[in-house]
Amino acid sequence: MRRVLALVVKELLAVLKDAKSRVVLIGPPLIQLIVFGYAATFDLNHVPFAVYDEDRSAASRDLLARFAGSPAFSERARLQSARRIARLIDAREVALVLVIDPRFSRDLFSRRPAPVELILDGRQSNTALLILGYANEIVTAFSEEWMRAHGGKEPAALLDMRARYNPPLDSRWFIVPGIVALLTQVVTLLVVALTVAREREMGTFDQLLVTPLSPFDILLGKGLPGLLIGLVEATLIILAAVWWFGVPLRGGLMPLYFGLLVFVLAVVGIGLMLSSLALTQQQALLGAFLFMVPSIILSGFATPIANMPQAVQDLTLINPMRYFLVVVRGVFLEGAGFSALLPQYWPMAAIAFFTLLAAAWLFRRRVY
Amino acid sequence: MSEKAQILSGAGSLGRLNGLLRKEFAQIARDPSSIAIAFLLPAMLLLIFGYGVSLDAKNVPLALVVEKPGAAAASFTASFMHSPYFRPRRFLTIEKAERAMAAREVEGIVWLRADFTRRLAAGGAPIGVIVNGVDANDARLIEGYLQQISAGWITARAEDRGMPAPMPIRVQPRVWFNPSLRSRNTLVPGLIAIIMTLSGALLTAMVIAREWERGTMEALMVTRVSIHEILLAKLIPYFTLGMGGMAASVAMAVWLFGVPLHGSLLLLAAASALFLLAALGMGLLISSFARNQFVAGQIAIIATFLPAFILSGFLFNIDSMPAPIQAITYLIAARYFVAILQTVFLAGDLWSVILPNMAALALMALLFLGAARLLARKRLD
């Protein structure tokens, strides 16, 4: 036990002694949390748009005022001719041009559907789709009020929409808990992935192997520092998510930290496995990258797993981040407890078990 | 002057560069991980992401609760059956549907109460909709689809009865450059930028750090080789590899993912060259700053991939970010490359987008390469 402890202390020192690597571990993740927390949002704010109003009536002005007043949009230009539309859209100066037909108010008063054209930039398809949704909302609200004011009949049925768990549909509530998983994985993997490879490259791993330490001891010695650093890092990010970003933490800390522990163990296992497979630090880093990038993009962090083709969905089953994302979001937003999260815990535990076992086995087998 | 020195000086600067280049190429050929970074990494990532990253919600599991069956309720629910967006499941009570949503079996609930048919005649009959808001973007898309379907049903019903149109305004969306709003057309060009950022910086981030760590940098310093020649010898092979990876990515985008390429290949190549110079310059800068592979690798991951993923505008709308964050995005080379790629692929050679973005890339390449040159002075600390 004392031997293992000595190894743990040595590993921690190796990471924390160097000023540059200390800064790299603590500074960037916190800066990234703040920057990404604000940047990664699917909500629209101040989207630039232009207006080409051929009708110039009280009704069209009323509709346009609603667009200008919405926080989602910000008016950049009033066009006098249709020619400038292409220039503005082409140069990406605006993402939306509202074209109000000259028949707009006439049709409105004669109860024929009054045409409003929305020109969107399809180069960014998701933004275009979101703009369309926001614009439809504004137009619907205008229509309903106009019908009421002009003695029209209410439509036969009305949608009464509510969102469970996130009533304001604030996408930050979705992304910020995701960043807990994202940065915890990045930092833990980086700490662990190079440890064995560095010693291999320097030749000190052979020395370690001839000491009385068993592969299990080496595993503990190499894994514990990563586990500790990962847990501390995650705690910092969770605190920031709650106190800085104001994301509601509805569930208990126990199910969250249990999930975190299993997740970090799985990441440590993967990192150690990659590290003991690699002969040089460059290979280890490449391996960490080849795992990390797909595991982030295919985790459901930004784009839903349900949208992926079946084969890719099956591939995500070996990705621990996929499960931990459900755990963090479940605990934060839904207040989920142990029993609801059990289907997420055990696959992570299985990944941790197998990768740690493989790493311990590889320590001895791969000697060059 | 020794014989060896004579040979070296006689060969001149070009000969020295030649020798260094042969050394770099030999090193690349010996350790296949560089070739893997250049070709295998982009191809593999593009393959997985091109198929995996999609924002188009399809076949969303949806609970339909009809408390009292009737002709109106049946025609309303029928409009969900043929929608590509939803995979409806019927539930008898709202409690059961809510339980299914809590267990993540359905993403949303549409609830027709017992008095639905009766209240239709008077107007304003409520259709209850509850969506799982955890993924706010997905929830918004689902709400949009539901709105479309119900508006379609209400309009069709009014027409059947010869009543005036219930909605006074008809919104006609016209989407330029990507009329079907296929998210793959947007995401694949964006992904190419992300992947090239990654392989570009990774390729060079560790090479100079490795020479420092192994002590071979000091060996190089005592030769007549100038620092220019060392940097050039590092740049040229990896630039070649990077352009090869870029060509492979574009070919995959066009032939495998069916993304239309409206612009010219020449322009695409020019923009890629500028971008690669910026990315490699950043890698060199990291490499000569860090001087050890551990730190260099960490900085390369933290400073390249994640910012390019989140701040380049490929997934998240830059205009919607707070002003200080928008200011940061100007420092991300991928931002300019994403804009160029999306335009050249989907819209064509629109100079109003390409010129300013190319200029920004050129400036960044100059900045990074210049800084790398300054930092990589021949000195021992």
Interface residues (C-beta under 8 A of the other chain):
Chain A: D18 K20 S21 V24 L25 P28 P29 Q32 V35 F36 Y38 A39 A40 T41 F42 D43 L44 N45 H46 V47 P48 L63 R87 I89 D90 A91 R92 A95 L108 R111 R112 P113 A114 P115 V116 E117 L118 I119 L120 D121 G122 R123 Q124 S125 N126 T127 A128 L129 L130 L132 G133 A135 N136 V139 T140 F142 S143 W146 M147 G152 K153 E154 P155 A156 A157 L158 L159 D160 M161 R162 A163 R164 Y165 N166 P167 L169 D170 S171 W173 F174 L182 V186 L190 L194 R198 T280 Q281 Q282 Q283 L285 L286 A288 F289 L290 M292 V293 P294 I296 I297 L298 A302 T303 P304 A306 N307 M308 P309 A311 V312 L315 R329 L333 E334 A340
Chain B: D31 S33 A36 I37 L41 M44 L45 I48 F49 Y51 G52 V53 S54 L55 D56 A57 K58 N59 V60 F76 M101 A102 A103 E107 F116 L120 A121 G123 G124 A125 P126 I127 G128 V129 I130 V131 N132 G133 V134 D135 A136 N137 D138 A139 R140 L141 E143 G144 L146 Q147 S150 W153 I154 R157 A158 M163 P164 A165 P166 M167 P168 I169 R170 V171 Q172 P173 R174 V175 W176 F177 N178 P179 L181 R182 S183 N185 T186 L187 L198 L202 M206 R210 A290 N292 Q293 F294 V295 G297 Q298 I299 I301 I302 A303 F305 L306 P307 F309 I310 L311 G313 L315 F316 N317 D319 S320 M321 P322 I325 I328 T329 A339 Q342 T343 L346 A347 L350 S352 V353
